[in-house]
Amino acid sequence: MSVEVDTIRQNIQSYLSGVQEVFSRLPLDEIQKAAREILRAFDEGKTVFTMGNGGHGSTAAHNVNDLQKHLVSSDDRDEIVVKGRRLRAMCLCDSISTLTGWANDAGYENAFAEQLKNWVQPGDVVIGITGSGNSQNIINAYKLAKEVGAVTITFGGAKKGNDEPYTDIYINVPTPNILWVEDVHMALAHLLTSVVREEVQRKYE
């Protein structure tokens, strides 16, 4: 039994050290650019859209929760620090009826782009969260965003995919381990929220 427990502990340590090593190799310049675009969206009253498939869809929804709430609130849940200003943020995965309606009628590859047609404006920010970079529904949404004049940001995986030509800011997570990629994507969402929050509350408190 002790051998089994030791193996479990070794696997835990290996996982944690692997994720830590990936963090050390993230592209800081691209992360900084993404933070600046989200801050610009806040300043200009633009909208940030997020999207992803599978677990990445949950990360996209979580990201919007944080961007809507934490930019203007303190660690005390009852205190709103920035009054009169909010970031407009929407997750394209959140309405299951809208998502599946477009997927059924226009194909899943258009389920995000068709939603964007109702909302996206020049200067908005569209964030796609993807491990492969090859999800056609994200690529089609990017194409539309670029036609309108929105900024596109990818939380990607080890390699850039077919979405690269349509992405303004590409944050690669340099590992083939998809679990680590998804861990880092969630941390990136929190990191960007935290960095933008500091700037927002410094400027508007």
Rosetta blueprint (number, residue, H / E / L):
1 M L
2 S H
3 V H
4 E H
5 V H
6 D H
7 T H
8 I H
9 R H
10 Q H
11 N H
12 I H
13 Q H
14 S H
15 Y H
16 L H
17 S H
18 G H
19 V H
20 Q H
21 E H
22 V H
23 F H
24 S L
25 R L
26 L L
27 P L
28 L H
29 D H
30 E H
31 I H
32 Q H
33 K H
34 A H
35 A H
36 R H
37 E H
38 I H
39 L H
40 R H
41 A H
42 F H
43 D H
44 E H
45 G L
46 K L
47 T E
48 V E
49 F E
50 T E
51 M E
52 G E
53 N L
54 G L
55 G H
56 H H
57 G H
58 S H
59 T H
60 A H
61 A H
62 H H
63 N H
64 V H
65 N H
66 D H
67 L H
68 Q H
69 K H
70 H L
71 L L
72 V L
73 S E
74 S L
75 D L
76 D L
77 R L
78 D L
79 E L
80 I E
81 V L
82 V L
83 K L
84 G L
85 R L
86 R L
87 L L
88 R E
89 A E
90 M E
91 C E
92 L L
93 C L
94 D L
95 S L
96 I H
97 S H
98 T H
99 L H
100 T H
101 G H
102 W H
103 A H
104 N H
105 D H
106 A H
107 G L
108 Y H
109 E H
110 N H
111 A H
112 F H
113 A H
114 E H
115 Q H
116 L H
117 K H
118 N H
119 W H
120 V L
121 Q L
122 P L
123 G L
124 D L
125 V E
126 V E
127 I E
128 G E
129 I E
130 T L
131 G L
132 S L
133 G L
134 N L
135 S L
136 Q H
137 N H
138 I H
139 I H
140 N H
141 A H
142 Y H
143 K H
144 L H
145 A H
146 K H
147 E H
148 V H
149 G L
150 A L
151 V E
152 T E
153 I E
154 T E
155 F E
156 G L
157 G L
158 A L
159 K L
160 K L
161 G L
162 N L
163 D L
164 E H
165 P H
166 Y H
167 T L
168 D L
169 I E
170 Y E
171 I E
172 N L
173 V L
174 P L
175 T L
176 P L
177 N L
178 I H
179 L H
180 W H
181 V H
182 E H
183 D H
184 V H
185 H H
186 M H
187 A H
188 L H
189 A H
190 H H
191 L H
192 L H
193 T H
194 S H
195 V H
196 V H
197 R H
198 E H
199 E H
200 V H
201 Q H
202 R H
203 K H
204 Y H
205 E L
